[in-house]
Amino acid sequence: MKTIALLGSTGSIGVNVLNIVRSFPSRYRIVGLAAGRNIALLSRQINEFQPEIVSVVDEEHARQLRKLVARRYHDRIVFGIAGNEQVAAHHMAEFTVSAIVGAAGLLPTLAAIEAGKNIGLANKETLVMAGKYVMERAQKKSVRLLPIDSEHSAIFQALEGGRRQDIKKIILTASGGPFRETPASELSRVTPKQALNHPNWSMGKKITIDSATLMNKGLEVIEAKWLFGVSGDMIEVVVHPQSIVHSLVEYLDGSVLAQLGLPDMRVPIAYALSYPERLQLELDGLNLSQCRDLEFFEPDHKRFPALGLAFEALSQGGVLPAVLNGANEVAVEAFLQGQLSFEGISQLVEQTMNRVSSGDELNLDDILQADQEARVVARQLL
């Protein structure tokens, strides 16, 4: 039985992780749960999975949670960044799933690495902000990072068909989001409700907005560079509206290997949990005869400048990817609150990148400082 610490248990990834665990009770046991403010759902997860330790966002939510669970759990409830780190590195966990949204996932993921836990990585911001630092720590601790994002899981699987040194190109697919065909002149009037209506995937608010701007794909480009050890010019993005081909790898001999499947996050989650085995999931299989056309397009960088900003941050390196991410988190939240237009998300990120850029990518304090400075500057620009 594999014991699991789950960071981000009440989010869309976390809920699906628990669905897998629930389906395979003889294979997996949850020993740690970390969540934010959704204590109603978290209390139900505690009652069902009976973890050894639980973390919430702050002391007040910890107090509220204690009122909802049995007394025997009261001493097991911790909170804040330190609480998340305790869950991530818990001595009973063999495997830590990092599914906290945003920059908040970096320090707990690092805590799990320092504790020698293999990681199921769904928090792309960990490698966006501190890719070189994190990968060096993981190598030193002999820790393996197994991707949970559908695109990176697809690449991971396609890479098993060849040698790393024979890679010519990694091709990440993007659905294009809800505004793939929306005229550029209409993007300024996009509402949060419209942007949250993703055509293929059911995800949390932040990642759904990132998918609409294509920033999510930009973050995935940076993540792929570190996760698979390739240069930025070896990574390409194509828009694939059907979300059937999840990503591809082209080799030096011209062979292109792709991973296909229905858009269901339980597939990459299950593969990360069971690797190198595969689980017998009770899911509908892919019927190619019903897929009809599979389309691929070049992304429109003019309409969706966020993707280009991510490539720029990757090219310049240093702490600029952390700046990109911090500014984007502020911008997305402002858009959701009606304080910023849809087009303004990328504009705010670009303006922040022009003002904050110095720091050492191998110095964790510099990375965290760049993240915080980017947030301050972005809020000032708002």
BATOR-220180 format. One record per residue (C-alpha): x, y, z; residue number from 1. Coordinates in Angstrom, 1 decimal, m for minus. Layout:
REC        X        Y        Z   num
REC        X        Y        Z   NUM
...
END
This chain:
REC        X        Y        Z   num
REC      0.0      0.0      0.0     1
REC      1.3      3.4     m1.0     2
REC      0.8      6.2      1.6     3
REC      0.0      9.6      0.3     4
REC      0.2     13.2      1.5     5
REC     m2.2     15.3     m0.6     6
REC     m1.6     19.1     m0.9     7
REC     m4.7     20.9     m2.3     8
REC     m7.3     18.2     m1.4     9
REC    m10.4     20.3     m2.0    10
REC     m9.4     21.6     m5.4    11
REC    m10.3     19.9     m8.7    12
REC     m7.1     17.8     m8.8    13
REC     m7.2     16.9     m5.2    14
REC    m10.8     15.7     m5.4    15
REC     m9.9     13.5     m8.4    16
REC     m6.9     12.1     m6.5    17
REC     m9.2     11.1     m3.7    18
REC    m11.6      9.6     m6.3    19
REC     m8.7      7.3     m7.4    20
REC     m7.8      6.5     m3.8    21
REC    m11.4      5.7     m3.0    22
REC    m11.5      3.3     m6.0    23
REC     m8.4      1.4     m4.9    24
REC     m8.5      1.2     m1.1    25
REC     m6.1     m1.7     m1.0    26
REC     m3.5      0.2     m2.9    27
REC     m3.5      3.7     m1.4    28
REC     m3.9      5.3      2.0    29
REC     m4.2      9.0      2.6    30
REC     m2.0     10.1      5.6    31
REC     m2.0     13.8      5.1    32
REC     m4.5     16.4      3.7    33
REC     m3.8     20.1      3.1    34
REC     m6.5     22.5      1.9    35
REC     m7.3     26.2      2.0    36
REC    m10.7     27.6      3.1    37
REC    m13.2     25.0      2.1    38
REC    m13.4     23.4      5.5    39
REC    m16.9     21.9      4.9    40
REC    m15.5     19.7      2.1    41
REC    m12.3     19.1      4.0    42
REC    m14.1     17.9      7.1    43
REC    m15.9     15.3      5.0    44
REC    m12.6     14.2      3.5    45
REC    m11.1     13.8      7.0    46
REC    m14.1     11.7      8.2    47
REC    m13.7      9.4      5.2    48
REC    m10.0      9.1      4.8    49
REC     m8.9      9.5      8.4    50
REC     m5.5     11.2      7.8    51
REC     m2.7     11.5     10.4    52
REC     m2.3     15.3      9.8    53
REC     m4.4     18.0      8.2    54
REC     m3.5     21.6      7.3    55
REC     m5.6     24.6      6.5    56
REC     m4.9     28.2      5.4    57
REC     m4.8     29.9      8.9    58
REC     m5.5     29.6     12.6    59
REC     m9.1     30.8     12.3    60
REC    m10.0     28.1      9.8    61
REC     m8.2     25.5     11.9    62
REC    m10.4     26.6     14.8    63
REC    m13.5     26.3     12.6    64
REC    m12.4     22.9     11.3    65
REC    m12.1     21.5     14.9    66
REC    m15.8     22.1     15.4    67
REC    m16.6     19.9     12.4    68
REC    m14.5     16.8     13.1    69
REC    m14.2     14.3     15.8    70
REC    m12.1     15.3     18.9    71
REC     m9.4     12.7     18.0    72
REC     m8.4     14.9     15.0    73
REC     m8.1     18.2     16.9    74
REC     m4.4     17.8     17.7    75
REC     m3.7     16.7     14.1    76
REC     m4.8     20.1     12.6    77
REC     m2.1     22.5     11.7    78
REC     m2.2     25.7      9.5    79
REC     m0.4     28.1      7.2    80
REC      2.7     27.5      5.2    81
REC      4.4     25.7      8.0    82
REC      1.4     23.4      8.3    83
REC      1.4     22.6      4.6    84
REC      5.1     21.8      4.9    85
REC      4.4     19.5      7.8    86
REC      1.8     17.6      5.7    87
REC      4.1     17.5      2.6    88
REC      7.0     16.0      4.6    89
REC      5.1     13.8      7.0    90
REC      7.1     10.8      8.0    91
REC      4.3      8.3      7.2    92
REC      4.0      9.6      3.6    93
REC      5.8      7.8      0.8    94
REC      4.4     10.0     m1.9    95
REC      3.4     13.6     m1.9    96
REC      0.9     15.0     m4.4    97
REC      1.5     18.7     m4.9    98
REC     m1.8     20.2     m6.1    99
REC     m2.0     23.5     m4.3   100
REC     m2.8     26.3     m6.8   101
REC     m0.2     29.0     m7.5   102
REC      3.0     30.1     m5.8   103
REC      1.7     28.8     m2.5   104
REC      2.7     25.3     m3.7   105
REC      6.5     26.0     m3.9   106
REC      7.6     25.8     m0.3   107
REC      5.5     22.7      0.6   108
REC      6.8     20.9     m2.5   109
REC     10.4     21.8     m1.5   110
REC      9.7     20.5      2.0   111
REC      8.6     17.1      0.5   112
REC     11.7     17.0     m1.6   113
REC     14.0     17.7      1.3   114
REC     12.2     14.9      3.2   115
REC     13.0     12.5      0.3   116
REC      9.4     12.1     m0.9   117
REC      8.7     11.3     m4.6   118
REC      6.3     13.9     m5.9   119
REC      3.2     13.8     m8.0   120
REC      3.4     17.3     m9.5   121
REC      0.2     19.2    m10.4   122
REC      1.5     22.6     m9.2   123
REC      3.3     23.9    m12.2   124
REC      4.2     27.1    m10.4   125
REC      6.9     25.2     m8.4   126
REC      9.0     24.8    m11.6   127
REC      7.9     28.1    m13.2   128
REC      9.2     30.0    m10.2   129
REC     12.2     28.0     m9.2   130
REC     12.8     25.3    m11.9   131
REC     16.6     25.1    m11.7   132
REC     16.7     25.3     m7.9   133
REC     14.0     22.7     m7.5   134
REC     15.4     20.2    m10.0   135
REC     18.9     20.5     m8.4   136
REC     17.4     19.8     m5.0   137
REC     15.4     16.9     m6.3   138
REC     18.5     15.4     m8.0   139
REC     20.5     15.8     m4.8   140
REC     17.8     14.0     m2.8   141
REC     17.2     11.3     m5.4   142
REC     13.6     12.4     m5.6   143
REC     11.5     11.8     m8.7   144
REC      8.9     14.3    m10.0   145
REC      6.0     12.6    m11.8   146
REC      3.8     15.0    m13.8   147
REC      0.1     15.1    m13.2   148
REC     m0.8     17.9    m15.7   149
REC     m2.3     16.1    m18.7   150
REC      0.1     17.7    m21.1   151
REC      3.2     16.8    m19.1   152
REC      2.0     13.4    m18.4   153
REC      1.5     12.9    m22.1   154
REC      5.1     14.0    m22.8   155
REC      6.4     11.8    m20.0   156
REC      4.6      8.8    m21.5   157
REC      5.8      9.6    m25.1   158
REC      9.3      9.9    m23.8   159
REC      9.2      6.2    m22.7   160
REC      9.2      5.4    m26.4   161
REC     12.7      6.8    m27.1   162
REC     15.9      8.2    m25.6   163
REC     16.1     11.7    m24.1   164
REC     19.2     12.4    m26.2   165
REC     17.2     11.7    m29.4   166
REC     14.5     14.3    m28.7   167
REC     14.1     16.9    m31.4   168
REC     11.1     18.8    m30.2   169
REC      8.4     18.7    m27.5   170
REC      5.0     19.8    m28.7   171
REC      2.5     21.0    m26.1   172
REC     m1.2     21.1    m27.2   173
REC     m3.6     23.8    m26.0   174
REC     m7.3     23.7    m26.4   175
REC     m7.3     27.4    m27.3   176
REC     m9.8     28.1    m24.5   177
REC    m13.3     29.7    m25.0   178
REC    m12.0     32.6    m27.1   179
REC    m10.0     30.8    m29.8   180
REC    m12.2     32.3    m32.5   181
REC    m13.3     35.5    m30.8   182
REC    m12.4     38.6    m32.8   183
REC     m9.6     40.5    m31.0   184
REC    m11.9     43.6    m31.0   185
REC    m14.3     41.8    m28.7   186
REC    m11.8     40.5    m26.1   187
REC    m11.9     43.8    m24.1   188
REC    m15.6     43.0    m23.3   189
REC    m15.0     39.5    m22.1   190
REC    m16.6     38.8    m18.6   191
REC    m15.3     36.5    m15.9   192
REC    m18.4     34.3    m16.4   193
REC    m17.5     33.9    m20.1   194
REC    m13.8     33.2    m19.4   195
REC    m14.7     30.5    m16.8   196
REC    m16.7     28.6    m19.4   197
REC    m14.0     26.3    m20.7   198
REC    m15.1     24.1    m23.7   199
REC    m13.4     20.9    m22.6   200
REC    m12.0     20.8    m19.1   201
REC    m13.6     21.3    m15.6   202
REC    m10.9     23.1    m13.5   203
REC    m10.5     25.7    m10.8   204
REC    m11.1     29.4    m11.5   205
REC     m7.5     30.4    m11.7   206
REC     m6.3     27.7    m14.1   207
REC     m9.5     28.2    m16.2   208
REC     m8.7     31.9    m16.7   209
REC     m5.1     31.1    m17.5   210
REC     m6.3     28.7    m20.1   211
REC     m8.5     31.4    m21.6   212
REC     m5.5     33.8    m21.9   213
REC     m3.1     31.0    m22.9   214
REC     m0.9     31.9    m19.9   215
REC     m1.5     28.4    m18.6   216
REC      0.2     27.0    m21.7   217
REC      3.1     29.5    m21.2   218
REC      3.5     28.3    m17.7   219
REC      3.5     24.7    m19.0   220
REC      6.3     25.6    m21.5   221
REC      8.5     26.8    m18.6   222
REC      7.6     23.7    m16.5   223
REC      8.4     21.4    m19.5   224
REC     11.8     22.9    m19.9   225
REC     12.8     22.0    m16.3   226
REC     10.9     18.8    m16.0   227
REC     12.3     17.2    m19.2   228
REC     15.7     18.9    m19.4   229
REC     15.3     20.6    m22.8   230
REC     16.0     24.1    m24.0   231
REC     13.2     26.5    m24.6   232
REC     13.7     26.5    m28.4   233
REC     12.9     22.8    m28.4   234
REC      9.4     23.4    m27.1   235
REC      6.5     24.2    m29.4   236
REC      2.8     25.0    m28.7   237
REC      0.0     24.1    m31.0   238
REC     m3.7     24.7    m30.6   239
REC     m5.8     21.5    m30.6   240
REC     m9.4     22.3    m29.9   241
REC    m10.6     18.8    m29.4   242
REC     m8.2     18.1    m26.4   243
REC     m7.8     14.4    m27.5   244
REC     m4.0     14.6    m28.3   245
REC     m2.6     15.7    m25.0   246
REC      1.0     16.4    m26.2   247
REC      3.6     15.0    m28.5   248
REC      7.3     14.3    m28.8   249
REC      9.2     14.5    m32.1   250
REC     12.5     12.5    m32.3   251
REC     15.5     13.1    m34.5   252
REC     14.5     10.5    m37.0   253
REC     11.2     12.3    m37.7   254
REC      9.0      9.9    m35.6   255
REC      6.3     11.7    m33.6   256
REC      4.9      9.9    m30.5   257
REC      1.6     11.2    m29.1   258
REC     m0.5     10.3    m26.1   259
REC     m4.3     10.4    m26.8   260
REC     m7.3     10.1    m24.5   261
REC    m10.5     11.7    m23.5   262
REC    m10.1     14.9    m21.4   263
REC    m10.3     13.4    m18.0   264
REC     m7.8     14.3    m15.3   265
REC     m8.2     10.9    m13.6   266
REC     m6.0      9.3    m16.3   267
REC     m2.8     11.3    m15.7   268
REC     m3.4     11.3    m11.9   269
REC     m3.7      7.5    m11.8   270
REC     m0.6      7.1    m13.9   271
REC      1.4      9.3    m11.5   272
REC      0.1      7.4     m8.5   273
REC      0.7      3.9    m10.0   274
REC      3.8      4.4    m12.2   275
REC      5.1      2.3    m13.8   276
REC      1.9      0.3    m13.5   277
REC     m1.4      1.3    m15.0   278
REC     m4.7      1.1    m13.1   279
REC     m7.9     m0.4    m14.4   280
REC    m10.0      2.7    m14.4   281
REC    m13.7      2.6    m14.9   282
REC    m13.7      5.2    m17.6   283
REC    m15.0      5.4    m21.2   284
REC    m12.3      4.5    m23.7   285
REC    m11.3      6.6    m26.7   286
REC    m13.4      5.7    m29.8   287
REC    m11.4      7.1    m32.7   288
REC    m14.2      6.6    m35.1   289
REC    m16.2      9.1    m33.1   290
REC    m13.4     11.7    m32.9   291
REC    m14.0     13.0    m36.4   292
REC    m11.4     15.6    m37.3   293
REC     m8.4     16.3    m35.1   294
REC     m7.4     19.9    m35.8   295
REC     m4.1     21.7    m35.1   296
REC     m3.3     25.4    m35.4   297
REC     m0.5     27.8    m34.6   298
REC     m1.4     29.9    m31.6   299
REC     m2.3     33.6    m32.3   300
REC      0.3     35.4    m30.3   301
REC     m1.1     38.8    m31.1   302
REC     m4.5     37.9    m29.7   303
REC     m3.0     36.0    m26.8   304
REC      0.2     37.8    m25.8   305
REC      0.5     35.9    m22.5   306
REC      2.1     32.9    m24.3   307
REC      4.8     35.1    m25.8   308
REC      5.5     36.7    m22.3   309
REC      6.1     33.2    m20.9   310
REC      8.6     32.4    m23.7   311
REC     10.3     35.7    m23.1   312
REC     10.6     35.0    m19.4   313
REC     12.0     31.5    m20.1   314
REC     14.5     33.0    m22.6   315
REC     15.7     35.7    m20.2   316
REC     15.8     33.4    m17.2   317
REC     16.8     34.4    m13.7   318
REC     13.9     35.2    m11.5   319
REC     11.8     36.6    m14.4   320
REC      9.6     33.5    m14.6   321
REC      8.8     34.1    m10.9   322
REC      7.9     37.7    m11.7   323
REC      5.7     36.5    m14.6   324
REC      3.8     34.1    m12.3   325
REC      3.4     36.5     m9.4   326
REC      2.1     39.3    m11.6   327
REC     m0.2     36.9    m13.3   328
REC     m1.8     35.7    m10.1   329
REC     m2.5     39.3     m9.1   330
REC     m3.9     40.1    m12.6   331
REC     m6.2     37.0    m12.7   332
REC     m7.6     37.8     m9.2   333
REC     m8.2     41.4    m10.3   334
REC    m10.0     40.2    m13.4   335
REC    m12.2     37.9    m11.5   336
REC    m13.1     40.7     m9.1   337
REC    m14.0     43.1    m12.0   338
REC    m11.0     45.4    m11.5   339
REC     m9.2     44.5    m14.7   340
REC    m10.2     43.7    m18.3   341
REC     m9.5     40.4    m19.9   342
REC     m6.9     42.1    m22.2   343
REC     m5.5     43.9    m19.1   344
REC     m4.3     40.6    m17.6   345
REC     m1.4     40.3    m20.1   346
REC     m0.8     44.0    m20.1   347
REC     m0.3     44.1    m16.4   348
REC      2.0     41.1    m16.4   349
REC      4.1     42.7    m19.2   350
REC      4.4     46.0    m17.3   351
REC      5.4     44.2    m14.1   352
REC      8.1     42.2    m16.0   353
REC      9.5     45.5    m17.3   354
REC      9.9     46.7    m13.7   355
REC     11.1     43.7    m11.8   356
REC     13.7     41.3    m13.0   357
REC     16.9     41.1    m10.9   358
REC     17.8     38.1     m8.8   359
REC     19.6     34.7     m8.7   360
REC     17.6     31.8     m9.9   361
REC     19.5     29.5     m7.6   362
REC     18.9     31.6     m4.5   363
REC     15.5     30.7     m2.9   364
REC     15.3     34.0     m1.1   365
REC     15.8     35.9     m4.3   366
REC     13.1     33.9     m6.0   367
REC     10.6     34.5     m3.2   368
REC     11.6     38.2     m3.0   369
REC     11.0     38.6     m6.8   370
REC      7.6     36.9     m6.4   371
REC      6.6     39.3     m3.6   372
REC      8.0     42.4     m5.4   373
REC      6.1     41.5     m8.5   374
REC      2.9     41.3     m6.6   375
REC      3.5     44.7     m5.0   376
REC      4.3     46.3     m8.3   377
REC      1.3     44.7    m10.0   378
REC     m1.1     45.9     m7.3   379
REC      0.4     49.4     m7.6   380
REC     m0.1     49.4    m11.4   381
REC     m3.7     48.3    m10.9   382
END
